[in-house]
Amino acid sequence: MIILSTLLKDHFYFSQVAPCLLKYLTAESFKELRKTNVFWKEQLDLAYQTHPEQATLPAARIKTVFKRSEQIEDFLEEMESHPGNPFIGRNVKISYHFPMAFNGDLDEEDNDEEHSAFHVPVVQLMERFGKQLHTLHLQFDNEGDFEVEEFLSAILRFTPNLQGFKIQEGFYFDQERDHITTNLLPKLAHLKTLEVETGTNFLTGSLFSSLCDPKTIQRLTLKLHLHISYKADPVASAHLSRFTNLRGLSISGSSLDVWDNVEALLLAGSPLRKLGVHFSQSEIDFPRFGLALAHIQDSLEQLTLSADVSSSIWLFADNFDCDVIQLPKLTQLSLKGTKAAVVPILWHIAAPLRKVIVMFSDYELNWQKFFMTLARFGETVAEIQITGVTFQPKRMDAKDYDQLRAALPRLRELKILNMQGILEPVFCISSLTRFIVNFNEVEDSARAFELVDRVLKAKTTIWEIMPALQEFIVEGQVEGEEERKVVKHVRSKE
């Protein structure tokens, strides 16, 4: 408080210190501190906007959110005389859900009035403060005659400085429309991040053709609800081929058509560092995927493959009739879904992996087979995170434990979440410095707590068995207790 009081008296020092404060402020503290006086507010906002790298709180944590048209109207009235930027992080999210006209809640006339009541204040907000924004997120249900392109055109012409734009459209269009038929959307010259979630292909086509310059987009996220493939459309496919500067790509779809879009984007030759592909009701054609990955093998650093519960993505993965995929820059691999050919996938990738994430639901995994497969990356793998896996209680003899002990000599951190099954094999991984495990089942939790208690009291303790271990945490459910039990042990410094 003494420091803050001093800063209040000396504006010069405050402007010097403000960027440093960003390192220590939470989102709530930041908001409260801005209320001190006008000068503090201006200096903190300036510091955040000019020194974002200093902030520990990301822009997403301090975005301004509007969920009702009345909120926007009240905000505009309150900020009527505001001379500059009223948004802390220059980041706004507008989320609105229209009543269901087709369920009988509204007739057509009321539906039009509802759209207008939402449309008008949003346009007024953008007209007044849109040029201050760096990030805009629109989330709404599209129903009836609400014209998305016209709405976007009306508001985006007031946001010339946008660097990030995200749109989530919740409804699907019943009417047939040719996409990329209009050029209504204004060009956003500074846009680097584009995220689109939609059930229509003409919306993404319009965004590609007029809103952004594909050559300047560095991060692209496409979440497509319907069977949308741009490969069959020469115009749309041409737009995909223009994304030549992507650093991060995340794409999901509900059919094999998603492969067409993935291939078109990978063949564009972008220096992709992060790639995430999510499948629903689809299968991996791994040989085809491998050929596509070859086009980004010199830049790809992180790869995520995931699938929905209903997907048969991993069932098809037994057919790995292809060469090993060489990914010399890949350091992180994530496999997420329900049924996984984890081992075959790992066998068909050659990379200096440092982190492996396996996240499934009720998937049985063999300790020895999984970790011995990872031994292919033993000289580089330092961190493994596993979620929702049942480790099969296969009997392991002394030879098995010796092989497991030698498999991952550089593994430092192991985190197993929602675990079921046996825990004993962990204790032979002598390179670990940190181990975290949690259980949801009472029986598995009880067995784990008993085992930990036993190895701590044994003649040869866990600290001697695992000489590098500095910390291990076990969390589980105790029968009859509402709160989960957490046991944390740290190596003594003596």
C-alpha angles and dihedrals in degrees: 000000000000090000092048091048090052090050090053090058096046115048092183094060092045092057088051095048099040095085090052092052090062090072092064106033124101119213092261093047090050091053093047094048091053089061093063095089142317094269094052091048093051094046095047092048091048091049092050093047096046099035105034090149089067094057121098089195113075120226090252089065093060102036119140110241128201119188102167135039088234089061091056092047091051091047092052091050092049092048096042093120097033108132101203143352115359095178118091097211098019082245124125133180121193113192121180134164118199119217113257107261093180091056090061096256092117135020120224095267093050089047091056090049090051091053092048092048088057098038100052101054092044091055090047091051092051093044090053102040108003095110089062093061126102096172130033127182120189119190120175145137110249112213137155119353097341105138109215097191094050091048092049092047091053095054105029094060085071095052105067094150099057114138096173129035127180126180126184115189112189104192133063125231118244095192123082115243133168109239123224091029097123136048098206100129120091118239114254103208096188098046113129103157124051124178121181129181113178148134094222131076097204091064093057089042091057091047091051096045103044115004101057140026102236090209091064098045111106101173122038128179121184121182108179118189098191137043096289120164123163095192092086091054111070093201095050092041089054090056092052090052089057094066092098100145103053118143096175130029129179118176134171134177143165100236144034086272087083087074090063091055093045092050093047091052095044092047088055086079099235116168090244116188098173126038127177122180120184122189131197121186089353143105135229115248090198098186089053091046091050092055090051092049090054088073092063100031093114094058109026112114104160128035127184125185117183141165141193124248092259094049124110090201096129098040090070091049093087086080100078099153094156143092122270110279111239112217105166096177099043111118102159129047124181124188115187131173142073110282115030139186086205096157097049091048092051091048091054097052125077111193143129092254117187099172129034122187120191114182121174143138120247095340121158115223131180112232096214098042093048097047094040088054089052087054085083085073095036096123092058111023109107103158134038126182120188126182132184098005131141110211108215114238093234113164112254124197129203092274091055091052092049091052091048091049092055097041101083110025094166099044107127106165130036121180121182117182128188088007128181127183135031125351102186098095090065092070093066093061093095096178094068118117096176131028127181125179134166133186132202099192118081093220095051091044093052092049091050095049090049091049093049091048090050097050091047091055097038122114088248103041129208089257090062095042090050104033095178095050114117102167140010130181128195121190126182149144119271117207112258094011124111096198118067119244117240122192116189124184127186125190113255115246091222 
